[in-house]
């Protein structure tokens, strides 16, 4: 049986997917399905999803047409929304009846044994999901839960000491790396994000984040920014600490790192 490796970064703003030869994304918004009186021309990010006897809108159509359409901003990702987003991601890039090795992630603060177990229990096993009228079946035979941000630092394999900073919608993850190895003592998550802090500019968000990082870490090493807003945040971070760069693959960096971790796991198993 051939097993397909796929990485899914189920972010609070968008779900990113990387597999062999394919990348994809859609907004992480879920809401109730309802019949529309006015015809909508469905776009690639408008998804009607059926799972376990329920129908949902996912993506932009949920934002526009669901009364309950929203991004779930609770700290844990071990919940039904994540399951729907992950299975929808599989549906969009994998053939029907695929056996799947899935690598997904949790914020550093949640990367603990109990939370990883709950994620695996949520996702492992056989599933049937319909997206925009097409039904597919998947068997997730293996699931690994990586640490967001820290895994990205591992995959970069850069020499020296540096910080990876991932300013997300719900949290800011930061990982201190030393020659490609993360240092747990000076890595973690800040309990705010770009979509949870109200009425604040990117400039002041950057200032707040640099202030909190310097309080926790002391003198800052060079910073590599990842995440969807990395390039916009770079100029504001540089007002407070000069050695800052936005990663060239910032938007997909976590998902790509998850995929590389899966490749590494498969190669290690063969050795």
C-alpha positions as CSV (number, residue, x, y, z in Angstrom):
1,X,0.0,0.0,0.0
2,X,1.4,3.4,-1.0
3,X,1.2,6.0,1.7
4,X,0.9,9.7,0.8
5,X,2.8,12.2,2.9
6,X,1.0,15.5,3.4
7,X,1.6,18.5,5.7
8,X,-1.2,20.7,6.9
9,X,-0.7,23.9,8.8
10,X,-4.1,24.6,10.2
11,X,-3.7,28.2,11.1
12,X,-6.4,30.4,12.6
13,X,-6.4,32.7,9.6
14,X,-5.8,30.2,6.8
15,X,-5.0,26.5,6.3
16,X,-1.9,25.8,4.3
17,X,-1.1,22.5,2.6
18,X,2.1,21.0,1.2
19,X,2.5,17.6,-0.4
20,X,4.7,16.2,-3.2
21,X,4.3,18.6,-6.1
22,X,1.4,20.6,-4.7
23,X,0.7,23.6,-2.4
24,X,-2.7,24.9,-1.5
25,X,-4.5,27.2,1.0
26,X,-8.0,28.4,2.0
27,X,-9.3,30.6,4.8
28,X,-9.8,28.9,8.1
29,X,-13.4,30.0,8.5
30,X,-16.3,27.6,9.2
31,X,-20.0,28.2,9.6
32,X,-23.3,26.6,9.1
33,X,-24.6,25.7,5.7
34,X,-27.8,27.2,4.5
35,X,-29.6,27.3,1.1
36,X,-29.0,30.6,-0.6
37,X,-31.8,32.6,-2.3
38,X,-29.4,34.5,-4.5
39,X,-27.1,32.5,-6.7
40,X,-23.4,32.8,-5.8
41,X,-20.6,32.2,-8.3
42,X,-18.4,29.9,-6.2
43,X,-14.7,30.6,-6.2
44,X,-11.8,28.3,-5.2
45,X,-12.0,29.4,-1.6
46,X,-15.8,28.8,-1.4
47,X,-16.3,25.3,0.0
48,X,-19.5,23.4,0.8
49,X,-18.3,20.6,3.1
50,X,-20.2,17.5,4.3
51,X,-18.9,15.4,7.2
52,X,-20.4,13.0,9.7
53,X,-24.0,13.9,8.6
54,X,-23.5,17.7,8.9
55,X,-23.0,20.3,6.2
56,X,-20.9,23.4,6.6
57,X,-19.6,26.4,4.7
58,X,-15.8,26.7,4.8
59,X,-13.7,29.6,3.5
60,X,-14.9,32.8,2.1
61,X,-18.5,31.6,1.7
62,X,-18.6,31.0,5.4
63,X,-17.5,34.5,6.1
64,X,-20.1,36.0,3.8
65,X,-23.1,33.7,4.2
66,X,-23.0,31.9,7.6
67,X,-24.4,33.5,10.7
68,X,-21.9,31.6,12.8
69,X,-19.0,32.0,10.3
70,X,-15.9,32.7,12.3
71,X,-12.3,31.8,13.0
72,X,-12.0,29.8,16.3
73,X,-9.4,31.6,18.5
74,X,-9.2,29.2,21.5
75,X,-5.7,28.1,22.5
76,X,-6.1,24.4,21.6
77,X,-6.3,23.1,18.1
78,X,-7.6,19.7,19.1
79,X,-11.3,20.3,18.1
80,X,-13.7,19.7,15.3
81,X,-12.8,22.8,13.3
82,X,-9.3,21.5,12.9
83,X,-10.6,18.1,11.8
84,X,-12.8,19.7,9.1
85,X,-10.0,21.9,7.8
86,X,-7.5,19.1,7.7
87,X,-9.8,16.7,5.9
88,X,-10.8,19.5,3.5
89,X,-7.1,20.1,2.8
90,X,-6.7,16.4,2.0
91,X,-9.7,16.4,-0.3
92,X,-8.3,19.3,-2.3
93,X,-4.9,17.8,-3.1
94,X,-5.1,14.0,-2.7
95,X,-6.8,11.3,-4.8
96,X,-9.8,9.4,-3.4
97,X,-9.0,6.4,-1.1
98,X,-5.5,7.6,-0.2
99,X,-3.6,6.2,2.8
100,X,-2.1,9.2,4.5
101,X,0.9,10.1,6.7
102,X,-0.2,13.4,8.1
103,X,2.1,16.0,9.7
104,X,0.4,18.9,11.3
105,X,1.3,21.3,14.1
106,X,0.5,23.0,17.4
107,X,1.9,26.3,18.9
108,X,5.0,25.8,21.0
109,X,3.1,26.4,24.2
110,X,0.7,23.6,23.4
111,X,3.3,21.1,22.1
112,X,2.9,18.8,25.1
113,X,2.3,15.0,25.3
114,X,-1.4,15.3,26.2
115,X,-2.3,17.8,23.5
116,X,-0.4,15.9,20.9
117,X,-2.3,12.7,21.9
118,X,-5.6,14.5,21.6
119,X,-4.7,15.8,18.1
120,X,-3.7,12.3,17.0
121,X,-6.9,10.8,18.4
122,X,-8.9,13.4,16.6
123,X,-7.3,12.8,13.2
124,X,-6.2,9.2,12.9
125,X,-8.4,6.6,11.2
126,X,-10.8,6.4,8.3
127,X,-12.8,9.4,7.1
128,X,-15.3,10.2,4.4
129,X,-15.8,13.9,3.4
130,X,-17.6,15.6,0.6
131,X,-16.4,19.0,-0.7
132,X,-18.5,20.8,-3.3
133,X,-20.4,17.7,-4.1
134,X,-17.4,15.3,-4.5
135,X,-17.0,12.6,-1.9
136,X,-13.6,11.1,-1.0
137,X,-12.4,8.6,1.6
138,X,-9.1,8.8,3.4
139,X,-7.3,6.6,5.9
140,X,-4.9,8.6,8.1
141,X,-2.6,5.8,9.1
142,X,0.1,7.9,10.8
143,X,-0.1,11.4,12.3
144,X,2.8,13.5,13.8
145,X,2.2,16.8,15.6
146,X,5.1,19.2,15.1
147,X,6.0,22.3,17.0
148,X,5.0,25.4,14.9
149,X,7.9,27.8,14.4
150,X,10.5,25.6,16.0
151,X,10.2,23.0,13.2
152,X,10.6,25.8,10.7
153,X,13.8,26.8,12.4
154,X,15.0,23.2,12.2
155,X,14.2,23.0,8.5
156,X,16.2,26.2,7.7
157,X,19.4,24.5,9.0
158,X,21.1,27.9,9.4
159,X,24.4,28.2,11.3
160,X,24.8,30.3,14.5
161,X,22.2,31.6,16.9
162,X,19.0,33.2,15.8
163,X,15.3,33.6,16.6
164,X,12.4,32.4,14.4
165,X,9.4,34.6,15.1
166,X,6.0,33.6,13.7
167,X,3.4,36.4,14.2
168,X,0.1,34.5,13.7
169,X,-3.5,35.4,14.1
170,X,-3.9,33.9,17.6
171,X,-0.3,33.6,18.9
172,X,3.2,34.8,18.4
173,X,5.5,31.8,18.4
174,X,9.2,32.3,18.9
175,X,12.0,29.7,18.8
176,X,15.6,30.2,19.6
177,X,17.9,28.2,17.4
178,X,21.6,27.3,17.8
179,X,23.1,25.7,14.7
180,X,19.8,24.2,13.6
181,X,18.8,22.9,17.1
182,X,16.0,24.6,19.1
183,X,16.6,25.6,22.7
184,X,13.4,25.0,24.7
185,X,14.3,27.2,27.6
186,X,14.2,30.3,25.4
187,X,11.4,29.4,23.1
188,X,7.6,29.7,23.5
189,X,4.4,31.4,22.6
190,X,3.0,34.8,23.3
191,X,-0.7,34.7,24.1
192,X,-1.8,37.3,21.5
193,X,-1.8,37.6,17.8
194,X,-2.5,39.8,14.8
195,X,-6.2,39.2,15.0
196,X,-6.7,39.2,18.8
197,X,-5.1,42.6,19.6
198,X,-7.7,45.2,18.8
199,X,-7.1,48.7,17.3
200,X,-3.3,48.5,17.0
201,X,-1.2,49.2,14.0
202,X,1.5,46.8,12.6
203,X,4.1,49.3,13.9
204,X,2.8,49.2,17.5
205,X,2.2,45.4,17.3
206,X,5.9,45.0,16.3
207,X,7.0,47.3,19.1
208,X,4.9,45.3,21.6
209,X,6.4,42.0,20.4
210,X,10.0,43.2,20.4
211,X,9.5,44.5,23.9
212,X,8.1,41.1,25.1
213,X,10.8,39.1,23.4
214,X,13.6,41.3,24.8
215,X,12.0,41.0,28.3
216,X,12.1,37.2,28.1
217,X,15.3,36.7,26.1
218,X,17.5,39.7,26.9
219,X,19.8,40.8,24.1
220,X,18.2,39.6,20.9
221,X,20.0,37.5,18.3
222,X,19.2,37.9,14.6
223,X,15.5,37.4,13.9
224,X,13.9,35.6,11.0
225,X,10.2,36.4,10.6
226,X,7.8,33.9,9.2
227,X,4.0,33.9,8.6
228,X,1.7,35.7,6.2
229,X,2.5,39.2,7.5
230,X,6.3,38.7,7.7
231,X,7.3,41.1,4.9
232,X,5.1,43.8,6.2
233,X,6.3,43.5,9.8
234,X,10.0,43.5,8.9
235,X,10.4,47.2,8.5
236,X,8.7,47.9,11.9
237,X,10.8,45.3,13.7
238,X,13.9,46.9,12.2
239,X,13.1,50.1,14.0
240,X,13.9,48.4,17.3
241,X,16.4,45.7,16.4
242,X,18.4,46.0,13.2
243,X,19.2,42.3,12.3
244,X,15.8,41.2,11.0
245,X,14.8,39.5,7.8
246,X,11.5,38.2,6.4
247,X,11.8,34.6,5.2
248,X,11.5,34.2,1.5
249,X,8.9,31.5,1.9
250,X,7.2,33.0,5.0
251,X,3.6,32.1,4.2
252,X,4.2,28.4,3.7
253,X,7.2,28.0,5.9
254,X,5.5,26.0,8.7
255,X,3.7,23.7,6.3
256,X,6.9,23.2,4.2
257,X,8.9,22.4,7.4
258,X,6.2,19.9,8.5
259,X,6.5,18.2,5.1
260,X,10.3,18.1,5.4
261,X,10.0,16.6,8.9
262,X,7.8,13.9,7.4
263,X,10.3,13.2,4.7
264,X,13.0,13.0,7.4
265,X,10.9,10.5,9.5
266,X,10.4,8.2,6.5
267,X,14.1,8.3,5.5
268,X,15.1,7.6,9.1
269,X,12.8,4.6,9.2
270,X,14.4,3.2,6.1
271,X,18.0,3.6,7.4
